[in-house]
């Protein structure tokens, strides 16, 4: 008997639990039995993600991923019915004092009565809409934006209303809840996509920054290698080259002039020497003096032989040497006399002039070689200066490119740091 009682008690408890679960499930699935719902929604979002304007918001609410999805999942109707109907109404509530005042004093449009709607239902819905509008205005007056100016975010306060047809499932509140959830999910999904794009932009900017930095370093290294310790002033190099060319031209002209002078002087000396030689060869006195010189040289030779043989004394040798010396002097005096008469007195002066001209020619040759070497070096420097100037321009461009890339990278990085996910707050849901 006790066992049977225990079994009965267990069965009763099981039935009670099952009944309780079914009641809970029915309560969970119970509809709100509403054809109209309204609420006040504050949306905060980055303008790059969603421009907070009624047109894009209205289009988003009627899209297949937001309103269409809610209609399909909650009401069991096609998303096309949402797009082609006035089930979802949205109205902006401005937070500015002037527009708030205008909204508070403006006469509201009459609420249309739905077909088949009783007077009590119509009045209840009209009062609910009026109350929601009043709450929206009050919230707008007390919720002026106080976010810092550096936050790239906008906010909008909208009045959202859902009106279902009589033949639709009476689940306006559920539809409104799904609508807001889908809107929030859509905004967050768009935010995630936008953030991923910014991450990609930042990676690209960092890669471009590294490339541009290396390009600038490479160009600066080449500049240092070209210039060494010199500063390439192209205009100064060209000026120096012009001076060197002028000096080379002047020296070359002087060399031509000096060559003419040297040739003329050498020719004049040769003429004088030839004339002197001819006069000496044709002069009878010179011939006699030459004979006398020859006799005195033979006399000196014979005297040395006699002295060596002991047949003559030293006095005879000294007398022979003296006579030979006088003969030589007389011959030299005669030659000098003939040379002067032939212009020989000019030879010394001409030789001095020839020596000076030769020295000047040697100096000019050395200067010319030095100037030509300097000119060749200047031409190499000018080529280097041209390369330096071109590379300097490229370096300036690389430096400006780096500056722009750094600004771009910093802007993207700052944009990412400032980026805030969209926020959606529901106030006064009906």
Buried (B, 14 or more C-beta within 10 A) or exposed (E): EEEEEEEEEEEEEEEEEEEEEEEEEEEEEEEBEBBBBBBBBBBBBBEBBBEBEEEEBBEBBBBBBBBBBBBBEBBEBEBEBBBEBEBBEBBBBBBEEEBBEEBEEEEEEEBEBBEEBEEEBBEEBBEBBEEBBEBBBBBBBEBEEEEEEEEEBBBBBBBBBBBBBEEBBBBBBBBBBBBBBBBBBBBBEBBEEBBEEBEEBBEBBBEBBEEBBEBBEEBBEBBEEBBEEEEBEBEEBEEBBEBBBEBBEBBEEBBEBBEEBBEBBBEBBEEBBEBBBEBBEEBEEBEEBBEBBEEBBEBBEEBBEBBEEEEBEEEBBEBBBEBBEEBBEBBEEBBEBBBEEBBBEBBEEBEEBBEBBBEBBEEBEEBBEBBBEBBEBBEEBBEBBEBBEEBBEBBEEBBEBBEEBBEBBEEBBEBEEEBBBBBBBBBBBB
